[in-house]
Amino acid sequence: MGRPFEQEIKTIAETYSFSKGIDVSSFERYIRNNLSNPFLVVGSGGSFSVALACSLLIESFGGFAKATTPYELLNAIYGLNHYNIIFLSASGNNVDIINAYRFCMRCEVNSSFILCLKESSKLIAEATEKYDDYKFLEVALPSGKDGFLAVNSTICSLGILETIYGRLKNIDTCSNIADALSNETIRCLNTSEIIALGGRWTMPVVSDFESKCIEAGLVNVMPADLRNFAHGRHHWIAKNPNTSVICLATADEVELAEKTIKLLPNDISKTIIASSRTGISATIELLTKVFLIVQKLGERRGIDPGKPGVPSYGRKLYHLNYSLLSEPETIRMLPKDVLGRTVMRKLKAADLSADQYNEVRYHASVFLEKLSTAIFRGLVLDYDNTVIPHNNVSDTAFLSCINYIISFAEAGIYICFATGRGQSIRDQLITLIPEHLRDKIFISYHSGAEILPISNMPSSSTENIPQTLRFVSELISKELAFKGINQSLRNTCISLFGSARTLNRLYSFLSRKVLEEEITGITLAKSDHSVDVLLPSVSKVSAVSFMKEYCDGGNVLCIGDSGDELGNDYTMLSEEYSLSVGTVSTSMETCWNIASQGMSGPIATLEYFNKLQVLKSGLKFKSSYLKA
């Protein structure tokens, strides 16, 4: 059942202090890198209040976000592949959040992230064992198992969001933890009904207030924002005078709150609970005051909000397992067989209608048939988000990919990494590849500018930089909008790094300059982590040509993640035998994604590797895989 509510209240300050020491970099990076796509933030119970705060945080940085419950998410059947989904859960074991996660993975959402306040949860196990999208932040609360109303997990989650808010805004954030209520607030608790008013950053508090009072059976709370209250909801007071009004306000909302409360009749109980802070710091401070209110209401009703006594049917409702009555169109339209899902991904990429399904199916069948008979003597692999996820060298998928690559090289297969990186890739790989194989595994540096075995150090390429590239570099430096861009300038290319949103703007800016012929003699390539400005002679295709020659004309299999027309793997995945583990091009001859539902990035690469047979003549896909 959980701990007594009073005990939970006593640990709030400790939990908040603990939250400020958590490494939030993975969560922060996830938000930064995905602002160009909309977010759905999923939570239920206390986690829904955190979902509201998280959506506000994302919107404060120019993104679009909507808080949703797990079951509500199941009805969001259209266009989910364009959304980023954040799952928030105190325990990670509830059937609703697990069903929602499975649903999103089957719909092949754009990306997902899990914040879970419990170690070894079913949700994290589901993510890491079955799907590629296993980006998560898992935290073990020092206070132990949370109570019925999940007070400490809520505070910890908000503390994590506050840290991210401060880092993204480049400001110091720190909340006050309330320890007392005013007499005016206590008087408002004597009524049978409470109207709770809030504003932007206080609506998560209002939502949590309503949730905790209803869940513990304390009092009916009717939530409304400060201005929607003025559109008729105030009329409840006229007909039900035994109603109090509690208005929660951040520092910048106090004036509006005071004007609103002043207009209400003097014979009703009313008060403003204000914070001296703004933003999410005010959310946390006011939420701790709400916890004190809930505790006081519990004392008056003789109910412990932390252990209210859940009826037997309530437990059955909570653990109720279910499946969708009918599968949404997004799932029905992604068949489980390899041919069907391959066709649907190409249809989506080319923006083709269902009427063209049979034509695309024909081209996919031809490709799969050709793939099933091919013997490969070489592999050309993109690196970032194809072999290594988000530059995480300790990731299990990355290490498993490397183990496969070593086994392929031991069998006489030649391998080349085609990357826009410089020496950093060699630094990561050199200790993982056995010395006797380092002449069989190559790196194509800077998108094909230099191809060397791992055993050789790449040369310095910062001298004799062409005037064209210098001009582009200076042009970007002059633009205020791109001051946060990090440039890596070499004699064959410029690699530009920044947030996903800034990179999208930069790519559009440079494309316009090329179109208007202000810049000539370059090509552009884009990934989710960089924009590359290349000389026309530089291309990842160089790695493919090199590998074909090195393999005496044998077949070479190319695998990358950015195969769409704007992607930095587009040219490489335009080769005869090319597979994507992410986006695909509109070509009907090349660049198909045949991975299982929900698989992308290094996990999809692992699937491909696992389905390759090692023969004396080379690598060959298992026929059962291509016909499954």
C-alpha positions as a printed NumPy array, in Angstrom:
array([[  0.   ,   0.   ,   0.   ],
       [  2.903,   2.352,   0.626],
       [  4.073,   4.525,   3.522],
       [  1.996,   6.922,   5.616],
       [  1.617,  10.31 ,   3.966],
       [  3.206,  12.145,   6.897],
       [  6.352,  10.072,   6.458],
       [  6.417,  10.891,   2.744],
       [  6.15 ,  14.614,   3.51 ],
       [  9.158,  14.427,   5.82 ],
       [ 11.401,  13.077,   3.062],
       [ 10.469,  15.66 ,   0.393],
       [ 13.435,  17.968,   1.09 ],
       [ 15.844,  15.027,   0.986],
       [ 14.314,  13.765,  -2.253],
       [ 14.533,  17.208,  -3.85 ],
       [ 18.189,  17.531,  -2.795],
       [ 18.86 ,  14.069,  -4.235],
       [ 17.255,  15.034,  -7.566],
       [ 19.699,  17.913,  -8.   ],
       [ 22.628,  15.483,  -8.069],
       [ 21.246,  13.275, -10.835],
       [ 23.044,  13.263, -14.186],
       [ 20.313,  14.534, -16.533],
       [ 22.524,  14.878, -19.62 ],
       [ 20.842,  12.03 , -21.545],
       [ 17.378,  13.509, -20.995],
       [ 18.566,  17.038, -21.795],
       [ 20.287,  15.841, -24.964],
       [ 17.157,  13.982, -26.027],
       [ 15.02 ,  17.133, -25.74 ],
       [ 17.617,  19.33 , -27.453],
       [ 18.068,  16.948, -30.381],
       [ 14.375,  16.457, -31.096],
       [ 12.818,  19.915, -30.864],
       [ 12.102,  19.942, -34.595],
       [  9.386,  17.284, -34.089],
       [  6.363,  17.457, -31.739],
       [  6.351,  15.644, -28.404],
       [  3.719,  13.62 , -26.587],
       [  4.475,  13.272, -22.867],
       [  2.78 ,  10.247, -21.32 ],
       [  1.904,   9.809, -17.659],
       [ -0.937,   8.778, -15.369],
       [ -1.794,   9.613, -11.757],
       [  0.966,  11.751, -10.25 ],
       [  3.054,  11.254, -13.376],
       [  0.445,  13.108, -15.426],
       [  1.183,  16.266, -13.427],
       [  4.862,  15.77 , -14.258],
       [  3.851,  15.27 , -17.912],
       [  2.152,  18.679, -17.872],
       [  5.316,  20.285, -16.474],
       [  7.501,  18.461, -18.989],
       [  5.351,  19.669, -21.891],
       [  5.661,  23.249, -20.595],
       [  9.435,  22.859, -20.395],
       [  9.615,  21.694, -24.017],
       [  7.34 ,  24.507, -25.201],
       [  9.456,  27.08 , -23.348],
       [ 12.277,  26.181, -25.761],
       [ 10.155,  26.568, -28.867],
       [  9.072,  22.95 , -29.222],
       [  5.523,  21.644, -29.322],
       [  4.367,  19.213, -26.65 ],
       [  1.159,  17.748, -25.287],
       [  0.639,  15.808, -22.068],
       [ -1.436,  12.668, -22.472],
       [ -2.5  ,   9.632, -20.465],
       [ -1.443,   6.178, -21.692],
       [ -4.957,   5.258, -22.829],
       [ -5.463,   8.603, -24.539],
       [ -2.247,   7.93 , -26.437],
       [ -3.759,   4.751, -27.881],
       [ -6.279,   6.932, -29.699],
       [ -3.585,   9.133, -31.252],
       [ -3.389,   6.845, -34.253],
       [ -2.491,   9.278, -37.015],
       [  1.021,  10.488, -37.694],
       [  2.622,   8.985, -34.585],
       [  5.733,   8.237, -36.636],
       [  6.414,  12.001, -36.617],
       [  6.21 ,  12.305, -32.802],
       [  8.759,  12.062, -30.02 ],
       [  7.235,  10.236, -27.056],
       [  8.363,  10.707, -23.445],
       [  7.142,   8.088, -20.974],
       [  7.026,   9.058, -17.307],
       [  6.453,   6.431, -14.645],
       [  7.064,   6.133, -10.912],
       [  7.305,   2.338, -10.938],
       [  7.476,   1.349, -14.623],
       [  5.358,  -1.701, -13.844],
       [  1.815,  -0.539, -14.604],
       [  0.07 ,  -2.269, -17.491],
       [ -1.114,   1.055, -18.97 ],
       [  2.339,   2.551, -19.476],
       [  3.725,  -0.751, -20.801],
       [  0.85 ,  -1.116, -23.285],
       [  1.368,   2.485, -24.41 ],
       [  5.08 ,   1.856, -24.955],
       [  4.451,  -1.29 , -26.972],
       [  1.87 ,   0.533, -29.054],
       [  4.291,   3.36 , -29.864],
       [  7.069,   0.987, -30.835],
       [  4.744,  -0.875, -33.19 ],
       [  3.725,   2.446, -34.719],
       [  7.436,   3.239, -35.279],
       [  7.339,   6.635, -33.59 ],
       [ 10.057,   9.144, -34.417],
       [ 11.813,   8.575, -31.077],
       [ 11.107,   7.841, -27.419],
       [ 12.577,   8.389, -23.959],
       [ 11.678,   6.837, -20.589],
       [ 12.025,   8.468, -17.173],
       [ 11.413,   5.84 , -14.499],
       [ 11.779,   6.308, -10.74 ],
       [ 12.493,   2.661, -10.008],
       [ 15.305,   0.308, -10.933],
       [ 14.711,  -3.001, -12.746],
       [ 11.217,  -2.061, -13.908],
       [  9.189,  -4.004, -16.473],
       [  9.057,  -0.926, -18.71 ],
       [ 12.843,  -0.548, -18.927],
       [ 13.204,  -4.308, -19.424],
       [ 10.71 ,  -4.128, -22.294],
       [ 12.641,  -1.291, -23.907],
       [ 16.116,  -2.762, -23.591],
       [ 15.24 ,  -6.344, -24.546],
       [ 12.864,  -5.875, -27.476],
       [ 13.376,  -2.489, -29.08 ],
       [ 16.034,  -0.135, -30.347],
       [ 14.533,   2.883, -28.662],
       [ 15.947,   2.237, -25.237],
       [ 16.991,   5.78 , -24.317],
       [ 16.06 ,   6.187, -20.689],
       [ 16.905,   7.666, -17.315],
       [ 16.393,   5.212, -14.466],
       [ 16.568,   6.511, -10.898],
       [ 16.3  ,   4.672,  -7.585],
       [ 14.634,   6.903,  -4.991],
       [ 16.643,   7.094,  -1.755],
       [ 13.337,   7.184,   0.137],
       [ 12.505,   3.695,  -1.123],
       [  9.11 ,   2.592,  -2.367],
       [  6.76 ,   5.527,  -2.769],
       [  3.388,   5.784,  -1.119],
       [ -0.048,   5.619,  -2.701],
       [  0.144,   9.205,  -3.995],
       [  3.73 ,   9.007,  -5.311],
       [  4.833,  12.196,  -3.569],
       [  8.6  ,  11.664,  -3.656],
       [  8.708,  10.313,  -7.212],
       [  6.77 ,  13.41 ,  -8.331],
       [  9.193,  15.758,  -6.551],
       [ 12.21 ,  13.876,  -7.904],
       [ 10.87 ,  13.975, -11.48 ],
       [ 10.192,  17.702, -11.234],
       [ 13.664,  18.269,  -9.768],
       [ 15.129,  16.521, -12.815],
       [ 13.06 ,  18.727, -15.133],
       [ 14.115,  21.815, -13.188],
       [ 17.788,  20.953, -13.717],
       [ 17.2  ,  20.543, -17.461],
       [ 15.241,  23.813, -17.535],
       [ 18.114,  25.644, -15.88 ],
       [ 20.745,  24.138, -18.177],
       [ 18.791,  24.857, -21.33 ],
       [ 18.036,  28.411, -20.168],
       [ 21.567,  28.818, -18.765],
       [ 20.231,  29.992, -15.398],
       [ 20.552,  28.789, -11.812],
       [ 17.403,  27.117, -10.516],
       [ 16.559,  26.193,  -6.969],
       [ 13.16 ,  25.73 ,  -5.344],
       [ 11.91 ,  26.533,  -1.881],
       [ 10.403,  23.59 ,  -0.006],
       [  7.311,  24.71 ,   1.909],
       [  6.942,  23.704,   5.568],
       [  3.787,  25.563,   6.668],
       [  0.371,  26.82 ,   5.538],
       [ -1.172,  30.214,   6.237],
       [ -4.288,  30.499,   8.402],
       [ -6.13 ,  31.87 ,   5.393],
       [ -5.333,  28.706,   3.42 ],
       [ -6.396,  26.474,   6.313],
       [ -9.779,  28.265,   6.512],
       [-10.366,  27.4  ,   2.842],
       [-10.235,  23.71 ,   3.71 ],
       [-13.479,  23.783,   5.716],
       [-15.741,  23.723,   2.65 ],
       [-17.257,  20.766,   0.808],
       [-15.944,  21.919,  -2.578],
       [-12.737,  23.635,  -3.674],
       [-12.123,  25.459,  -6.936],
       [ -8.395,  25.414,  -7.701],
       [ -7.156,  28.113, -10.073],
       [ -3.791,  28.232, -11.769],
       [ -1.776,  29.657, -14.633],
       [  0.882,  28.362, -16.975],
       [  3.434,  26.81 , -14.589],
       [  0.878,  26.26 , -11.813],
       [ -1.544,  24.118, -13.854],
       [  0.579,  21.001, -13.162],
       [  0.123,  21.832,  -9.444],
       [ -3.624,  22.307,  -9.877],
       [ -3.807,  18.973, -11.691],
       [ -1.873,  17.227,  -8.919],
       [ -4.051,  18.854,  -6.246],
       [ -7.204,  17.55 ,  -7.895],
       [ -5.666,  14.113,  -8.462],
       [ -4.48 ,  13.599,  -4.885],
       [ -7.688,  14.834,  -3.286],
       [ -9.851,  12.594,  -5.471],
       [ -7.561,   9.559,  -5.24 ],
       [ -7.533,   9.762,  -1.435],
       [-11.275,  10.556,  -1.237],
       [-10.694,  13.844,   0.619],
       [-12.694,  16.572,  -1.133],
       [-13.967,  17.424,  -4.591],
       [-11.565,  19.777,  -6.366],
       [-12.589,  21.559,  -9.57 ],
       [ -9.579,  22.774, -11.581],
       [ -9.571,  25.757, -13.943],
       [ -7.069,  28.262, -15.262],
       [ -7.334,  31.87 , -14.156],
       [ -9.06 ,  33.116, -17.302],
       [-11.161,  30.084, -18.207],
       [-12.663,  30.471, -14.717],
       [-13.996,  33.834, -15.89 ],
       [-15.898,  32.181, -18.759],
       [-18.742,  30.77 , -16.673],
       [-17.108,  28.493, -14.093],
       [-17.39 ,  31.212, -11.463],
       [-21.175,  30.694, -11.593],
       [-20.76 ,  27.539,  -9.501],
       [-20.016,  29.752,  -6.499],
       [-23.295,  31.643,  -6.872],
       [-25.307,  28.416,  -6.611],
       [-22.96 ,  26.627,  -4.178],
       [-21.664,  29.139,  -1.602],
       [-20.063,  26.386,   0.489],
       [-17.195,  26.418,  -1.993],
       [-13.75 ,  27.878,  -1.435],
       [-11.377,  29.215,  -4.075],
       [ -7.644,  28.563,  -3.856],
       [ -5.543,  30.337,  -6.464],
       [ -1.987,  29.141,  -7.096],
       [  0.233,  31.78 ,  -8.687],
       [  3.825,  32.228,  -9.795],
       [  5.55 ,  35.553,  -9.127],
       [  4.534,  36.935, -12.526],
       [  0.875,  35.913, -12.07 ],
       [  0.254,  37.471,  -8.65 ],
       [ -1.251,  40.691, -10.03 ],
       [ -3.84 ,  38.838, -12.136],
       [ -4.551,  36.465,  -9.239],
       [ -5.153,  39.362,  -6.828],
       [ -7.498,  41.13 ,  -9.252],
       [ -9.427,  37.888,  -9.792],
       [ -9.804,  37.004,  -6.114],
       [-10.769,  40.591,  -5.211],
       [-13.811,  40.399,  -7.518],
       [-15.189,  37.298,  -5.78 ],
       [-17.789,  37.733,  -2.988],
       [-16.365,  38.356,   0.485],
       [-18.637,  35.734,   2.067],
       [-16.769,  32.857,   0.433],
       [-13.43 ,  31.47 ,   1.551],
       [-10.722,  32.491,  -0.889],
       [ -6.961,  32.757,  -0.877],
       [ -3.884,  33.107,  -3.063],
       [ -0.94 ,  30.792,  -2.548],
       [  1.906,  32.551,  -4.33 ],
       [  5.495,  31.737,  -5.065],
       [  8.293,  34.25 ,  -5.182],
       [  9.647,  32.363,  -8.17 ],
       [  8.684,  31.749, -11.783],
       [  8.904,  28.782, -14.113],
       [  9.287,  25.239, -12.897],
       [ 10.905,  26.335,  -9.621],
       [  7.559,  27.908,  -8.695],
       [  5.842,  24.658,  -9.694],
       [  7.927,  22.681,  -7.216],
       [  7.497,  25.184,  -4.372],
       [  3.721,  25.376,  -4.793],
       [  3.411,  21.622,  -5.155],
       [  5.021,  21.126,  -1.748],
       [  2.374,  23.485,  -0.315],
       [ -0.311,  21.381,  -1.966],
       [  1.161,  18.313,  -0.257],
       [  0.715,  20.104,   3.082],
       [ -2.889,  20.93 ,   2.14 ],
       [ -3.563,  17.295,   1.296],
       [ -2.044,  16.254,   4.623],
       [ -4.271,  18.746,   6.499],
       [ -7.38 ,  17.581,   4.617],
       [ -6.502,  13.992,   5.494],
       [ -6.261,  14.856,   9.185],
       [ -9.712,  16.481,   9.084],
       [-11.31 ,  13.538,   7.287],
       [ -9.505,  10.91 ,   9.345],
       [ -7.913,   9.5  ,   6.184],
       [ -4.215,   8.892,   5.621],
       [ -3.697,  10.024,   1.987],
       [ -0.662,   7.745,   1.712],
       [ -2.662,   4.693,   2.841],
       [ -6.314,   5.505,   2.147],
       [ -7.424,   1.878,   2.024],
       [ -7.904,   0.814,  -1.571],
       [-11.001,  -1.356,  -2.131],
       [-10.551,  -4.77 ,  -3.742],
       [-12.194,  -3.638,  -6.965],
       [ -9.756,  -0.729,  -7.102],
       [ -6.777,  -3.068,  -7.148],
       [ -8.444,  -5.12 ,  -9.868],
       [ -9.042,  -1.974, -11.903],
       [ -5.406,  -0.886, -11.525],
       [ -4.042,  -4.237, -12.708],
       [ -6.663,  -4.747, -15.417],
       [ -4.926,  -6.065, -18.527],
       [ -6.383,  -5.313, -21.913],
       [ -5.718,  -5.18 , -25.6  ],
       [ -7.116,  -2.785, -28.149],
       [-10.599,  -3.713, -29.343],
       [ -9.469,  -3.026, -32.877],
       [ -6.001,  -2.225, -34.144],
       [ -5.545,   1.389, -35.265],
       [ -4.796,   2.091, -38.889],
       [ -1.176,   2.923, -38.134],
       [ -0.604,  -0.631, -36.915],
       [ -2.764,  -2.347, -39.51 ],
       [ -0.844,  -0.54 , -42.248],
       [  2.532,  -1.871, -41.096],
       [  2.399,  -5.622, -41.814],
       [  4.563,  -7.961, -39.81 ],
       [  6.011,  -9.775, -42.842],
       [  9.281,  -8.44 , -44.249],
       [  7.85 ,  -7.593, -47.675],
       [  4.834,  -5.758, -46.276],
       [  6.722,  -3.577, -43.814],
       [  9.425,  -2.848, -46.398],
       [  6.775,  -1.663, -48.859],
       [  4.967,   0.497, -46.304],
       [  8.152,   2.309, -45.271],
       [  8.908,   3.133, -48.897],
       [  5.324,   4.268, -49.51 ],
       [  5.586,   6.58 , -46.516],
       [  8.967,   7.965, -47.602],
       [  7.792,   8.631, -51.159],
       [  4.43 ,   9.971, -49.944],
       [  2.613,   7.545, -52.215],
       [ -1.015,   6.487, -51.889],
       [ -2.305,   2.99 , -51.148],
       [ -3.26 ,   2.743, -54.826],
       [  0.449,   2.426, -55.629],
       [  1.017,  -0.371, -53.124],
       [  1.223,  -3.143, -55.734],
       [  3.752,  -1.262, -57.855],
       [  5.999,  -0.611, -54.845],
       [  5.505,  -4.218, -53.743],
       [  6.832,  -5.388, -57.121],
       [ 10.007,  -3.314, -56.761],
       [ 10.476,  -4.483, -53.165],
       [ 10.087,  -8.123, -54.248],
       [ 12.745,  -7.671, -56.926],
       [ 15.132,  -6.119, -54.404],
       [ 14.555,  -8.82 , -51.783],
       [ 15.013, -11.576, -54.35 ],
       [ 18.295, -10.044, -55.48 ],
       [ 19.386,  -9.58 , -51.861],
       [ 18.611, -13.232, -51.081],
       [ 21.069, -14.554, -53.682],
       [ 23.901, -12.045, -53.237],
       [ 27.227, -12.989, -51.625],
       [ 29.026, -10.087, -49.958],
       [ 32.776,  -9.793, -49.674],
       [ 32.693,  -6.38 , -48.045],
       [ 30.645,  -4.13 , -45.739],
       [ 30.447,  -0.333, -45.774],
       [ 28.896,   0.962, -42.573],
       [ 27.841,   4.388, -41.446],
       [ 28.946,   4.87 , -37.835],
       [ 26.803,   7.292, -35.813],
       [ 23.334,   5.905, -35.038],
       [ 24.015,   2.937, -37.33 ],
       [ 26.672,   1.209, -35.229],
       [ 26.974,   3.498, -32.205],
       [ 23.91 ,   5.176, -30.637],
       [ 24.418,   8.807, -29.658],
       [ 28.187,   8.381, -29.291],
       [ 27.732,   6.021, -26.337],
       [ 30.783,   3.72 , -26.381],
       [ 29.486,   1.679, -23.434],
       [ 26.157,   0.905, -25.096],
       [ 25.471,  -2.833, -25.333],
       [ 24.141,  -2.591, -28.906],
       [ 27.337,  -0.838, -30.014],
       [ 29.554,  -3.428, -28.357],
       [ 27.49 ,  -6.248, -29.873],
       [ 27.869,  -4.667, -33.33 ],
       [ 31.636,  -4.513, -32.824],
       [ 31.709,  -8.193, -31.845],
       [ 29.918,  -9.09 , -35.082],
       [ 32.293,  -6.897, -37.094],
       [ 35.285,  -8.671, -35.504],
       [ 33.803, -12.086, -36.335],
       [ 33.157, -11.009, -39.945],
       [ 36.72 ,  -9.727, -40.281],
       [ 38.042, -13.012, -38.83 ],
       [ 36.131, -14.775, -41.631],
       [ 37.889, -12.689, -44.296],
       [ 35.243,  -9.986, -44.842],
       [ 36.613,  -6.506, -45.478],
       [ 34.876,  -3.693, -43.62 ],
       [ 34.937,   0.078, -43.972],
       [ 33.306,   2.661, -41.731],
       [ 32.078,   5.6  , -43.842],
       [ 31.774,   8.585, -41.53 ],
       [ 31.961,  12.34 , -41.447],
       [ 34.151,  12.086, -38.363],
       [ 37.857,  12.551, -38.045],
       [ 40.224,  10.871, -35.607],
       [ 37.556,  10.486, -32.891],
       [ 36.191,   7.327, -34.514],
       [ 39.63 ,   5.721, -34.559],
       [ 40.125,   6.645, -30.897],
       [ 36.915,   4.785, -30.048],
       [ 37.596,   1.697, -32.178],
       [ 41.329,   1.108, -31.84 ],
       [ 41.099,  -0.527, -28.4  ],
       [ 38.133,  -2.699, -29.412],
       [ 39.562,  -4.196, -32.62 ],
       [ 42.219,  -6.938, -32.183],
       [ 45.6  ,  -5.9  , -33.536],
       [ 45.766,  -8.66 , -36.166],
       [ 42.528,  -7.358, -37.765],
       [ 43.385,  -3.678, -37.906],
       [ 44.606,  -3.914, -41.511],
       [ 41.322,  -5.516, -42.613],
       [ 39.033,  -2.854, -41.157],
       [ 39.111,   0.609, -42.723],
       [ 37.815,   4.065, -41.9  ],
       [ 36.71 ,   6.536, -44.539],
       [ 37.306,   9.829, -42.736],
       [ 35.467,  13.093, -43.362],
       [ 32.892,  11.566, -45.743],
       [ 35.491,   9.986, -48.018],
       [ 38.317,  12.517, -47.929],
       [ 40.796,   9.899, -46.676],
       [ 40.497,   6.099, -46.404],
       [ 42.918,   4.235, -44.151],
       [ 43.079,   0.981, -42.188],
       [ 42.453,   1.428, -38.462],
       [ 46.123,   0.676, -37.865],
       [ 47.092,   3.981, -39.561],
       [ 46.627,   7.428, -38.071],
       [ 44.644,   9.904, -40.217],
       [ 46.622,  12.854, -41.525],
       [ 46.024,  16.423, -40.454],
       [ 43.74 ,  18.068, -42.968],
       [ 43.537,  21.617, -41.682],
       [ 46.122,  23.087, -44.059],
       [ 45.481,  24.468, -47.544],
       [ 41.763,  24.904, -46.92 ],
       [ 40.026,  25.926, -50.189],
       [ 38.655,  29.44 , -50.413],
       [ 35.137,  28.1  , -50.978],
       [ 35.085,  26.383, -47.606],
       [ 36.631,  29.377, -45.884],
       [ 33.916,  31.579, -47.395],
       [ 31.168,  29.265, -46.105],
       [ 32.737,  29.118, -42.649],
       [ 32.954,  32.907, -42.431],
       [ 29.399,  33.292, -43.75 ],
       [ 28.06 ,  31.069, -40.969],
       [ 30.149,  32.831, -38.326],
       [ 28.648,  36.203, -39.28 ],
       [ 25.071,  35.009, -38.701],
       [ 23.858,  35.664, -35.152],
       [ 21.401,  32.756, -35.387],
       [ 24.321,  30.318, -35.776],
       [ 26.621,  31.566, -33.004],
       [ 26.047,  28.32 , -31.111],
       [ 27.215,  26.171, -34.03 ],
       [ 30.512,  24.329, -33.559],
       [ 32.604,  24.199, -36.746],
       [ 35.219,  21.625, -37.702],
       [ 36.979,  23.063, -40.767],
       [ 39.23 ,  20.863, -42.92 ],
       [ 40.626,  20.996, -46.434],
       [ 37.819,  18.84 , -47.866],
       [ 34.778,  19.656, -45.733],
       [ 33.201,  21.543, -42.864],
       [ 31.36 ,  19.586, -40.199],
       [ 28.857,  21.683, -38.269],
       [ 27.412,  20.597, -34.924],
       [ 24.556,  22.009, -32.863],
       [ 20.993,  21.361, -31.737],
       [ 18.672,  19.618, -34.184],
       [ 16.567,  22.752, -34.556],
       [ 19.549,  24.991, -35.281],
       [ 20.949,  22.441, -37.75 ],
       [ 17.631,  22.404, -39.624],
       [ 17.737,  26.195, -39.918],
       [ 21.386,  26.081, -40.969],
       [ 20.712,  23.486, -43.669],
       [ 17.857,  25.614, -45.056],
       [ 20.065,  28.722, -44.933],
       [ 22.935,  27.079, -46.83 ],
       [ 20.56 ,  25.444, -49.339],
       [ 19.108,  28.865, -50.127],
       [ 22.602,  30.322, -50.611],
       [ 23.488,  27.483, -52.987],
       [ 20.202,  27.94 , -54.869],
       [ 20.819,  31.671, -55.23 ],
       [ 24.395,  30.886, -56.338],
       [ 25.941,  32.918, -53.552],
       [ 27.837,  29.698, -52.788],
       [ 29.118,  27.398, -55.53 ],
       [ 31.32 ,  24.324, -55.643],
       [ 29.92 ,  22.537, -52.575],
       [ 27.427,  19.828, -51.699],
       [ 25.454,  19.522, -48.458],
       [ 24.637,  16.501, -46.312],
       [ 22.617,  16.367, -43.108],
       [ 22.2  ,  13.937, -40.222],
       [ 20.492,  14.257, -36.854],
       [ 23.746,  15.469, -35.276],
       [ 25.534,  17.484, -37.981],
       [ 25.446,  19.336, -41.278],
       [ 28.389,  18.658, -43.59 ],
       [ 29.584,  21.048, -46.279],
       [ 31.572,  18.996, -48.801],
       [ 33.64 ,  19.601, -51.864],
       [ 32.047,  17.891, -54.917],
       [ 34.87 ,  15.336, -54.99 ],
       [ 34.091,  14.18 , -51.448],
       [ 31.406,  11.541, -50.919],
       [ 30.719,   8.421, -48.888],
       [ 30.521,   6.651, -52.254],
       [ 34.324,   6.807, -52.235],
       [ 34.277,   4.212, -49.468],
       [ 32.055,   1.932, -51.564],
       [ 34.299,   2.26 , -54.65 ],
       [ 37.377,   1.6  , -52.507],
       [ 35.801,  -1.46 , -50.927],
       [ 34.675,  -2.91 , -54.282],
       [ 38.202,  -2.564, -55.615],
       [ 39.683,  -4.022, -52.456],
       [ 37.307,  -6.995, -52.733],
       [ 38.311,  -7.594, -56.387],
       [ 34.909,  -6.533, -57.655],
       [ 32.928,  -8.587, -55.143],
       [ 29.572,  -7.408, -53.843],
       [ 29.558,  -4.823, -51.062],
       [ 26.642,  -4.337, -48.646],
       [ 26.046,  -0.749, -47.481],
       [ 24.197,   0.013, -44.233],
       [ 23.32 ,   3.493, -42.943],
       [ 20.573,   5.356, -41.1  ],
       [ 20.032,   8.601, -43.056],
       [ 18.971,   7.398, -46.482],
       [ 16.453,  10.108, -47.346],
       [ 17.293,  12.695, -49.982],
       [ 18.595,  15.171, -47.386],
       [ 20.474,  12.554, -45.382],
       [ 24.232,  12.176, -45.249],
       [ 23.945,   8.493, -46.225],
       [ 21.862,   9.162, -49.333],
       [ 24.638,   8.692, -51.891],
       [ 26.057,   5.63 , -50.129],
       [ 22.598,   4.049, -49.881],
       [ 21.997,   4.682, -53.577],
       [ 24.329,   1.75 , -54.263],
       [ 22.981,  -1.558, -55.592],
       [ 22.969,  -3.405, -52.267],
       [ 21.959,  -0.875, -49.62 ],
       [ 19.903,  -1.166, -46.452],
       [ 18.743,   1.552, -44.099],
       [ 18.224,   1.269, -40.369],
       [ 16.414,   4.605, -40.349],
       [ 14.997,   6.758, -43.124],
       [ 14.773,   5.562, -46.721],
       [ 14.912,   7.36 , -50.06 ],
       [ 12.205,   7.437, -52.718],
       [ 14.285,   5.185, -55.004],
       [ 12.578,   1.934, -55.962],
       [ 15.882,   0.169, -56.707],
       [ 17.946,   0.906, -53.593],
       [ 17.828,   1.99 , -49.94 ],
       [ 15.176,  -0.246, -48.392],
       [ 14.538,  -0.775, -44.683],
       [ 13.668,  -4.423, -43.982],
       [ 14.139,  -4.407, -40.189],
       [ 11.452,  -5.723, -37.854],
       [  8.767,  -3.46 , -36.421],
       [ 10.102,  -0.992, -33.886],
       [ 13.724,  -1.721, -34.773],
       [ 15.992,   1.096, -35.875],
       [ 19.569,   2.297, -35.479],
       [ 22.153,  -0.1  , -34.012],
       [ 19.476,  -2.587, -32.931],
       [ 18.339,  -2.911, -36.568],
       [ 21.992,  -3.223, -37.642],
       [ 22.352,  -6.034, -35.111],
       [ 19.324,  -7.726, -36.619],
       [ 20.898,  -7.538, -40.087],
       [ 24.211,  -8.881, -38.746],
       [ 22.441, -11.728, -36.972],
       [ 20.709, -12.755, -40.195],
       [ 23.942, -12.895, -42.222],
       [ 25.484, -16.33 , -42.692],
       [ 29.26 , -16.581, -42.844],
       [ 30.194, -18.753, -45.833],
       [ 33.602, -19.478, -47.352],
       [ 32.672, -17.228, -50.263],
       [ 31.412, -14.374, -48.105],
       [ 28.295, -13.201, -46.254],
       [ 24.8  , -14.19 , -47.32 ],
       [ 21.401, -13.368, -45.834],
       [ 19.457, -16.313, -44.455],
       [ 16.601, -16.998, -46.857],
       [ 14.177, -17.494, -43.953],
       [ 14.764, -13.883, -42.865],
       [ 13.961, -12.328, -46.228],
       [ 10.83 , -14.444, -46.631],
       [  9.55 , -14.278, -43.02 ]])
